Amino acid sequence: MRGLVFAVLLGCSANDSIPAPLISALNPNHGPPGAVVMITGQYFCQLPVGEDPACDANGAAQFGSVPGIISAYTDTAIMVEVPDGIMGKVSVTVTAAGKTSNGVTFTAE
């Protein structure tokens, strides 16, 4: 029985208990390509509790299916440039460590 418990514990990774990234707001929530948007929320770094909230840009921000250009990245805020090639309303998401956030609407002008 001890071997079974040990095998189950080995199957877990460090971020299994960390929720997917969660976007709470975009500021601004509209703008032209090239504009800089601040995405705020939590769990963008996918680090265990107690780790440094500043992390390398280990995730991606998408405007629909088009990736944005990230200039700053922490566990609670991302600064990203609106990419070319989007029009109208699109859903912005953040993906980190294989987990994707909720989508928040951005209007490209």
N, C-alpha and C positions, 0 to 999 in steps of 0.2 A: 504494500500500500504506500509506503514512503516513496518509492520510485515514481509512482503515479503523480503524487503531489509535486515532486521535484520537476517532473516533465511539464506539468501545467504551468509552474512558475517560470520556467525557461521560455515559454511561449509568449510571455508578455514583454513589451518593449517599454522604454522610459516614458513615452508620451501616450500610452494607451488610455490613461485616465484624464488626459487633457482634452477638453471639448474642442470641436472644430472652431476655426476663427469665427468671430462674430462682429459684423459691422453694425455700429450704432448710428453713424451719420456720415454724410459727405458734405464738405464745405469748400466751395459752393457745390450745389447739386445740379448745376447747368453751366455750360461754357463752350467755347470753341476749341478745336484742336490746338495743342500747345499750352493751354491754360493749366495751371497747377492746382490739383485738388488734394485736400487733406481727408484721408479716410480715417475715422476714429472708431475704436472698438476695443476688442480684447482677444487674447490668445493668438496674435499674429505670428509670434515667434515659436509657438508650440514648445515652450520650455517648462520643465517642472517648477512648481511653486518654490520661490526662494532664489531662483536663478536671476542673473542680471537682466533687467527689462530691455536694455539696449542689445540688439542682436544684429548679426549680419543680415543683409537682405536675402533671407532664405526662402522667401515666398514670392508669389506673383500676384499682380492686380490686373484683372481683366475688365475691359469695357465691352460687354457682349462677348464676342469671340476674339477681340483684338487686345493684345497685351499693352498695358501702359508702361511708361518709362519711369521707374522708381528712382527718386533722388534721396530719400531718407526713409528708414524703416526701424521701428521699435515694436515692442509687444502691444502697444495701444494706439499707435498712429503711424500712418504711411503717407508720405508726400509723393504724388504720382502725376505725371504729365498726361493730359488727355491725348490719346493717339489720333493720327489721321485715319480716315477710313470708316468713321462711325457717323451715323446720322440719326436724328430724332432721339427717342427714348431707348436706352439700353440698360441692362442690368449689370451693375458693378459687383464683382466678387473678388475675394482674396483666397488663394490656395497656399497652404503651408504644410509641409510634411505629409503630403498626400490627402489632406483634409480641405474641403471647400466650404467657405462661409455661406451665409444667407446672401441673397441678392438685394441691392438697393438701387433704385431708379436714378439714372443720370440722364439729363437731356443735353445732347450735343447740338450746338447752334451753328 
